[in-house]
């Protein structure tokens, strides 16, 4: 994919390095000369420009990008970049960084955002996930809040131990997508069985289904 990243601070550069390592074409757009450091991610294309300026984005060739990531430290800038990318350049996928959780409600389809990433919310979810056994924890919001990625760790005394996946009747609009067991990532098949300590990842509709998932798994 060809990916444009607005903001070449520590976050933008880290994302760029990861994407380059995975074989993607990356363009970093940075308006501050002090942060314009092409040597930090040499394989990426660097553009010194204001990503909030339509003409700058046209000159950079944003219309050729498959994904745009608004990764600056300013939520206002990230919203403007997202809106321009979606409405003016018809970019297929727009990902935006949310710096202040109080602004998260703005990062929706109305502003051109396909995926909003709130670091404080993700960190809080990771803490919950690390200490919660038998509870359902929301890890990530997908598709502008239409669905959630949720996790549940089966306790040692789980009644599901040894039972196959096909015996579990999950709530409507909930799918078990992965079982994490030790160092393994298991794509669940009907005949696969559950074990104590399994971390189960579900994609669920945005309506609250946590209690229904717990009930289905005997927790």
C-alpha positions in Angstrom: 0.0 0.0 0.0 0.9 3.6 -0.4 0.5 5.4 3.0 0.7 9.1 3.8 1.4 10.1 7.4 0.7 13.6 8.5 3.0 14.5 11.4 6.7 13.4 11.6 7.1 13.5 15.3 8.0 10.5 17.4 4.6 8.8 16.7 4.6 9.5 13.0 8.2 8.3 12.5 7.6 5.1 14.5 4.5 4.3 12.4 6.5 5.0 9.2 9.3 2.7 10.3 7.0 -0.1 11.0 5.1 0.3 7.7 8.3 0.5 5.7 9.6 -2.7 7.4 6.4 -4.4 6.3 7.0 -3.4 2.7 4.7 -0.5 2.3 5.4 2.8 0.5 5.3 5.6 3.0 5.2 9.4 2.7 5.8 11.6 5.8 4.3 15.1 5.7 5.7 17.5 8.2 5.3 21.3 8.4 7.9 22.1 11.1 11.5 22.2 9.8 12.8 21.2 13.2 11.1 17.8 12.9 11.9 17.3 9.2 14.6 14.6 9.6 14.6 12.3 6.6 17.6 10.4 8.0 15.4 8.9 10.8 13.3 6.9 8.3 15.4 7.0 5.1 13.2 4.6 3.1 10.2 6.9 3.4 9.4 9.9 1.1 9.5 13.1 3.1 7.5 16.2 2.3 8.0 19.6 4.0 4.5 21.0 3.9 1.4 21.9 5.8 -1.0 18.9 5.7 -3.9 21.2 6.3 -3.3 23.0 3.0 -5.2 21.6 0.1 -2.6 22.7 -2.5 0.2 21.0 -0.4 -1.7 17.7 -0.4 -2.3 18.0 -4.1 1.4 18.6 -4.8 2.3 15.6 -2.5 0.0 13.3 -4.5 -2.4 12.4 -1.7 -4.9 11.2 -4.3 -2.5 8.3 -5.0 -2.5 7.0 -1.4 -4.5 4.0 -0.2 -4.3 5.1 3.5 -3.8 8.4 5.3 -2.8 8.5 8.9 -3.3 11.8 10.8 -0.7 11.4 13.5 0.1 14.9 14.7 -0.1 16.0 18.4 -2.9 18.4 17.6 -6.5 17.0 17.4 -7.7 20.0 15.3 -5.0 19.3 12.7 -5.8 15.6 12.6 -9.5 16.3 12.0 -8.8 18.7 9.2 -6.3 16.3 7.5 -8.9 13.5 7.8 -11.7 15.5 6.3 -9.5 16.7 3.4 -8.2 13.2 2.7 -11.7 11.7 2.6 -13.7 14.5 0.9 -11.1 16.0 -1.5 -9.0 13.0 -2.3 -11.3 10.1 -1.8 -8.7 8.2 0.2 -10.1 4.7 1.0 -8.9 4.4 4.6 -8.3 7.3 7.0 -6.8 6.6 10.5 -6.7 9.5 13.0 -4.8 9.8 16.3 -6.9 11.2 19.2 -4.7 13.0 21.7 -7.3 14.3 24.1 -10.0 11.6 25.0 -12.5 14.5 25.5 -12.3 15.0 21.7 -12.9 11.4 20.8 -16.6 12.0 19.9 -15.5 14.3 17.0 -13.5 11.6 15.3 -16.3 10.1 13.2 -17.3 9.5 9.6 -18.6 13.1 9.5 -15.0 14.2 9.7 -13.7 11.6 7.3 -12.3 9.3 10.0 -12.6 5.5 9.4 -10.6 4.5 12.5 -9.9 6.7 15.6 -7.0 5.6 17.8 -7.1 7.0 21.3 -3.8 6.1 23.1 -5.1 6.8 26.6 -8.2 4.6 26.0 -6.0 1.8 24.5 -3.6 1.9 27.5 -6.5 1.8 29.9 -7.9 -1.2 28.1 -4.6 -3.0 28.1 -4.3 -2.5 31.9 -7.8 -3.9 32.3 -7.0 -6.8 30.0 -3.9 -7.6 32.0 -5.6 -7.9 35.4 -9.1 -9.1 34.5 -9.8 -12.8 34.4 -13.4 -13.9 33.6 -14.5 -10.4 32.7 -15.1 -9.0 29.2 -12.9 -6.1 28.4 -13.3 -3.7 25.4 -10.0 -3.3 23.7 -10.8 -1.2 20.6 -13.6 0.5 18.8 -14.0 -0.3 15.0 -15.8 1.3 12.1 -16.7 4.6 13.8 -18.1 2.9 16.9 -20.2 0.3 15.0 -18.3 -2.6 16.4 -15.8 -3.4 19.2 -12.9 -5.7 19.7 -13.4 -7.3 23.1 -11.4 -9.8 25.2 -12.1 -12.4 27.8 -9.7 -14.6 29.7 -11.1 -17.9 30.8 -10.4 -18.5 34.6 -8.7 -21.7 35.9 -12.1 -23.1 37.1 -13.9 -22.4 33.8 -16.7 -24.8 33.0 -15.7 -24.5 29.3 -12.5 -26.5 29.8 -12.4 -29.3 27.2 -15.5 -28.2 25.5 -15.4 -27.6 21.7 -16.0 -24.2 20.2 -19.1 -25.5 18.3 -20.9 -26.1 21.5 -21.0 -22.4 22.4 -23.9 -20.3 21.3 -22.8 -16.7 21.1 -25.1 -13.7 21.1 -26.2 -12.4 17.8 -23.6 -10.1 16.1 -20.7 -11.6 18.1 -17.9 -13.6 16.5 -15.0 -15.4 18.2 -12.1 -14.5 16.0 -9.0 -15.7 17.9 -7.9 -17.8 20.8 -4.5 -16.8 22.4 -2.9 -19.7 24.2 0.6 -19.3 25.5 2.6 -18.2 22.5 0.1 -19.5 20.0 -2.5 -17.6 17.9 -5.4 -20.0 17.1 -8.0 -19.3 14.5 -10.8 -21.3 16.1 -12.3 -24.2 14.3 -15.6 -25.9 15.4 -13.7 -28.9 16.9 -11.1 -26.9 18.8 -11.5 -27.0 22.6 -11.2 -24.4 25.3 -8.6 -24.5 28.0 -8.2 -22.5 31.3 -6.2 -19.3 30.7 -7.3 -19.0 27.1 -7.6 -15.4 25.9 -10.6 -15.1 23.7 -10.9 -12.2 21.2 -14.3 -11.3 19.9 -15.7 -8.8 17.4 -19.0 -7.6 18.6 -21.7 -5.1 17.6 -21.5 -1.8 19.4 -24.5 -2.5 21.6 -23.5 -3.8 25.0 -23.1 -7.6 24.8 -20.5 -8.1 27.5 -22.9 -9.8 29.9 -24.3 -12.1 27.2 -20.7 -13.2 26.2 -20.0 -14.0 29.9 -23.2 -16.0 30.2 -22.5 -17.9 27.0 -19.1 -19.0 28.4 -20.4 -19.9 31.8 -18.5 -17.1 33.5 
